[in-house]
């Protein structure tokens, strides 16, 4: 069971690593979009609040 060297990765191991990497990349992309659009959303919200008052 533990006789195989750790340097040999199976196809499943590579698929898991690729899947985790893709999830991390998507999270970074979405976070960057949210950080980029946050000031614009705050401005629109403030403008709507000012119009209602």
C-alpha positions, 0 to 999 in steps of 0.5 A: 500500500505504501510501497510506491514512491511519492514522485509517481502521480496517477491520472486521478491525482493529476485530475484532482490537482487540475480541478483544484487549480481551476477552482482557485483560479475562478475564485481569484477572477471573481474576487478581482471582478468584485473588488473592481466593481465595488466602488461603482456600486457604492457610487450608484447606491449613494446617488440613489439614496441622495435622489430619494432624500 
